[in-house]
Amino acid sequence: MNPREIDSASVDAAITSRMSARAFLDKPVERNVLAHLLEVASRAPSGTNTQPWKVYVLQGASRDGLVNKVCAAHDALRADPALAAEYREEYDYYPEKWVSPYIDRRRENGWGLYGLLGITKGDKDRMHAQHQRNFRFFDAPVGLMFTLDRVMGRGSLVDYGMFMQSLMVAARGHGLHTCPQAAWNGFAKIIMPHIGADDSEMLVCGMSLGYADPDDKVNDFHTPREAVSSFTHWLD
């Protein structure tokens, strides 16, 4: 096949089968596969070809060490909410004030997941434990941290989104799943020195990557999508 000829069904399947997996198998991902996925993702577009992404891949001891540090901080934060001042995101991922329809979709997502897991609104212990699953990479063998040089503008975050989407779609072509995670952002003061990131960098987000556990019911959770007609304006 000519490399410029595309199997549209395979491309569509890779995109539409992507989901945020929240339970992974204890099955390693070979380094050469990870390198290939990152090479494919590097073809993502970026303004004037700046390619602003910096990727840190955590496996084995580096992964486990970060998990232990951040889970301990997460537990301490629950015990003493005043510590929240020490753990702030470096940029506003979410709006300062939520409005409809975005708050409605957020609530639907959160309670849909918790409902599937049987976590009720007042069950703070199980909520905390489920939230902490983020900081265990949902048991995925590979954790990724993405950083951006602080000198770059907000447009580079758009570029970053395209890079990450390319990575996640490429992963599907190899039978892998991912979960992009903004949950890590508040713990940048722990993460950045752990991964050896320079002070000139800021944390964009993290990601779990591995083989999804097909038997864990949490992976039955699929978020709905708005109809094309609800967000598209056709101009003739």
Contacts in CASP RR format, 6 or more apart in sequence:
PFRMAT RR
TARGET T0000
AUTHOR 0000-0000-0000
METHOD contacts of the structure
MODEL  1
MNPREIDSASVDAAITSRMSARAFLDKPVERNVLAHLLEVASRAPSGTNT
QPWKVYVLQGASRDGLVNKVCAAHDALRADPALAAEYREEYDYYPEKWVS
PYIDRRRENGWGLYGLLGITKGDKDRMHAQHQRNFRFFDAPVGLMFTLDR
VMGRGSLVDYGMFMQSLMVAARGHGLHTCPQAAWNGFAKIIMPHIGADDS
EMLVCGMSLGYADPDDKVNDFHTPREAVSSFTHWLD
1 7 0 8 1.000
10 173 0 8 1.000
13 172 0 8 1.000
14 169 0 8 1.000
14 170 0 8 1.000
14 172 0 8 1.000
14 173 0 8 1.000
15 169 0 8 1.000
15 172 0 8 1.000
17 172 0 8 1.000
18 168 0 8 1.000
18 169 0 8 1.000
18 172 0 8 1.000
18 177 0 8 1.000
18 178 0 8 1.000
19 177 0 8 1.000
19 219 0 8 1.000
19 222 0 8 1.000
19 223 0 8 1.000
20 178 0 8 1.000
20 179 0 8 1.000
20 180 0 8 1.000
20 223 0 8 1.000
21 138 0 8 1.000
21 140 0 8 1.000
21 177 0 8 1.000
21 178 0 8 1.000
21 179 0 8 1.000
21 208 0 8 1.000
21 210 0 8 1.000
21 212 0 8 1.000
21 213 0 8 1.000
21 219 0 8 1.000
22 113 0 8 1.000
22 133 0 8 1.000
22 138 0 8 1.000
22 179 0 8 1.000
22 216 0 8 1.000
22 218 0 8 1.000
22 219 0 8 1.000
22 221 0 8 1.000
23 138 0 8 1.000
23 139 0 8 1.000
23 212 0 8 1.000
23 213 0 8 1.000
23 216 0 8 1.000
23 218 0 8 1.000
23 219 0 8 1.000
24 137 0 8 1.000
24 138 0 8 1.000
24 139 0 8 1.000
24 140 0 8 1.000
24 141 0 8 1.000
24 177 0 8 1.000
24 208 0 8 1.000
24 210 0 8 1.000
24 211 0 8 1.000
24 212 0 8 1.000
24 213 0 8 1.000
25 139 0 8 1.000
25 210 0 8 1.000
25 211 0 8 1.000
25 212 0 8 1.000
25 213 0 8 1.000
26 139 0 8 1.000
26 141 0 8 1.000
27 141 0 8 1.000
27 210 0 8 1.000
27 211 0 8 1.000
28 59 0 8 1.000
28 141 0 8 1.000
29 141 0 8 1.000
29 142 0 8 1.000
29 176 0 8 1.000
29 209 0 8 1.000
29 210 0 8 1.000
29 211 0 8 1.000
33 174 0 8 1.000
33 176 0 8 1.000
34 57 0 8 1.000
34 142 0 8 1.000
34 209 0 8 1.000
36 174 0 8 1.000
37 167 0 8 1.000
37 170 0 8 1.000
37 171 0 8 1.000
37 174 0 8 1.000
37 176 0 8 1.000
38 55 0 8 1.000
38 167 0 8 1.000
40 166 0 8 1.000
40 167 0 8 1.000
40 170 0 8 1.000
41 163 0 8 1.000
41 164 0 8 1.000
41 166 0 8 1.000
41 167 0 8 1.000
41 170 0 8 1.000
42 51 0 8 1.000
42 53 0 8 1.000
42 163 0 8 1.000
43 166 0 8 1.000
44 159 0 8 1.000
44 161 0 8 1.000
44 162 0 8 1.000
44 163 0 8 1.000
44 165 0 8 1.000
44 166 0 8 1.000
45 159 0 8 1.000
45 162 0 8 1.000
46 52 0 8 1.000
46 156 0 8 1.000
46 159 0 8 1.000
46 162 0 8 1.000
46 163 0 8 1.000
47 155 0 8 1.000
47 159 0 8 1.000
50 152 0 8 1.000
50 156 0 8 1.000
50 159 0 8 1.000
51 159 0 8 1.000
52 148 0 8 1.000
52 149 0 8 1.000
52 152 0 8 1.000
52 156 0 8 1.000
52 159 0 8 1.000
52 160 0 8 1.000
53 146 0 8 1.000
53 148 0 8 1.000
53 159 0 8 1.000
53 160 0 8 1.000
53 163 0 8 1.000
54 146 0 8 1.000
54 147 0 8 1.000
54 148 0 8 1.000
54 149 0 8 1.000
54 197 0 8 1.000
54 201 0 8 1.000
55 144 0 8 1.000
55 145 0 8 1.000
55 146 0 8 1.000
56 144 0 8 1.000
56 145 0 8 1.000
56 146 0 8 1.000
56 147 0 8 1.000
56 195 0 8 1.000
56 196 0 8 1.000
56 197 0 8 1.000
57 142 0 8 1.000
57 143 0 8 1.000
57 144 0 8 1.000
58 66 0 8 1.000
58 142 0 8 1.000
58 143 0 8 1.000
58 144 0 8 1.000
58 145 0 8 1.000
58 195 0 8 1.000
59 141 0 8 1.000
59 142 0 8 1.000
59 143 0 8 1.000
60 141 0 8 1.000
62 194 0 8 1.000
62 195 0 8 1.000
63 137 0 8 1.000
63 141 0 8 1.000
63 142 0 8 1.000
63 143 0 8 1.000
65 194 0 8 1.000
66 190 0 8 1.000
66 191 0 8 1.000
66 194 0 8 1.000
66 195 0 8 1.000
67 135 0 8 1.000
67 136 0 8 1.000
67 137 0 8 1.000
69 190 0 8 1.000
69 194 0 8 1.000
70 135 0 8 1.000
70 184 0 8 1.000
70 187 0 8 1.000
70 190 0 8 1.000
70 191 0 8 1.000
71 132 0 8 1.000
71 135 0 8 1.000
71 136 0 8 1.000
73 87 0 8 1.000
73 187 0 8 1.000
73 190 0 8 1.000
74 128 0 8 1.000
74 131 0 8 1.000
74 132 0 8 1.000
74 135 0 8 1.000
74 187 0 8 1.000
75 132 0 8 1.000
76 83 0 8 1.000
77 83 0 8 1.000
77 84 0 8 1.000
77 87 0 8 1.000
78 128 0 8 1.000
86 189 0 8 1.000
87 186 0 8 1.000
87 187 0 8 1.000
87 189 0 8 1.000
88 186 0 8 1.000
89 185 0 8 1.000
89 186 0 8 1.000
89 188 0 8 1.000
90 185 0 8 1.000
90 188 0 8 1.000
90 202 0 8 1.000
90 203 0 8 1.000
91 157 0 8 1.000
91 185 0 8 1.000
91 202 0 8 1.000
93 182 0 8 1.000
93 185 0 8 1.000
93 205 0 8 1.000
94 182 0 8 1.000
95 102 0 8 1.000
98 106 0 8 1.000
108 224 0 8 1.000
109 223 0 8 1.000
111 121 0 8 1.000
112 221 0 8 1.000
113 218 0 8 1.000
113 221 0 8 1.000
114 120 0 8 1.000
114 121 0 8 1.000
114 127 0 8 1.000
114 130 0 8 1.000
116 217 0 8 1.000
116 218 0 8 1.000
116 220 0 8 1.000
116 221 0 8 1.000
117 126 0 8 1.000
117 130 0 8 1.000
117 217 0 8 1.000
117 218 0 8 1.000
118 126 0 8 1.000
119 126 0 8 1.000
119 127 0 8 1.000
119 130 0 8 1.000
131 183 0 8 1.000
134 181 0 8 1.000
134 183 0 8 1.000
134 184 0 8 1.000
135 183 0 8 1.000
135 184 0 8 1.000
135 187 0 8 1.000
137 143 0 8 1.000
137 208 0 8 1.000
138 179 0 8 1.000
138 208 0 8 1.000
139 213 0 8 1.000
140 179 0 8 1.000
140 208 0 8 1.000
140 209 0 8 1.000
140 210 0 8 1.000
141 210 0 8 1.000
142 208 0 8 1.000
142 209 0 8 1.000
142 210 0 8 1.000
143 206 0 8 1.000
143 207 0 8 1.000
143 208 0 8 1.000
143 209 0 8 1.000
144 206 0 8 1.000
144 207 0 8 1.000
144 208 0 8 1.000
144 209 0 8 1.000
145 184 0 8 1.000
145 191 0 8 1.000
145 195 0 8 1.000
145 197 0 8 1.000
145 203 0 8 1.000
145 206 0 8 1.000
145 207 0 8 1.000
146 160 0 8 1.000
146 164 0 8 1.000
146 203 0 8 1.000
146 204 0 8 1.000
146 205 0 8 1.000
146 206 0 8 1.000
146 207 0 8 1.000
147 192 0 8 1.000
147 197 0 8 1.000
147 201 0 8 1.000
147 202 0 8 1.000
147 203 0 8 1.000
147 204 0 8 1.000
148 156 0 8 1.000
148 157 0 8 1.000
148 160 0 8 1.000
148 201 0 8 1.000
148 202 0 8 1.000
148 204 0 8 1.000
149 200 0 8 1.000
149 201 0 8 1.000
150 200 0 8 1.000
150 201 0 8 1.000
150 202 0 8 1.000
151 200 0 8 1.000
157 204 0 8 1.000
160 204 0 8 1.000
164 180 0 8 1.000
164 205 0 8 1.000
164 207 0 8 1.000
167 178 0 8 1.000
167 207 0 8 1.000
168 178 0 8 1.000
168 180 0 8 1.000
168 207 0 8 1.000
171 177 0 8 1.000
171 178 0 8 1.000
171 209 0 8 1.000
171 210 0 8 1.000
175 211 0 8 1.000
176 209 0 8 1.000
176 210 0 8 1.000
176 211 0 8 1.000
177 209 0 8 1.000
177 210 0 8 1.000
177 211 0 8 1.000
177 212 0 8 1.000
178 207 0 8 1.000
178 208 0 8 1.000
178 209 0 8 1.000
178 210 0 8 1.000
179 207 0 8 1.000
179 208 0 8 1.000
180 205 0 8 1.000
180 206 0 8 1.000
180 207 0 8 1.000
181 205 0 8 1.000
181 206 0 8 1.000
181 207 0 8 1.000
181 208 0 8 1.000
182 205 0 8 1.000
182 206 0 8 1.000
184 191 0 8 1.000
184 203 0 8 1.000
184 205 0 8 1.000
184 206 0 8 1.000
185 203 0 8 1.000
185 205 0 8 1.000
188 202 0 8 1.000
188 203 0 8 1.000
191 197 0 8 1.000
191 203 0 8 1.000
192 201 0 8 1.000
192 203 0 8 1.000
197 203 0 8 1.000
212 219 0 8 1.000
213 219 0 8 1.000
END
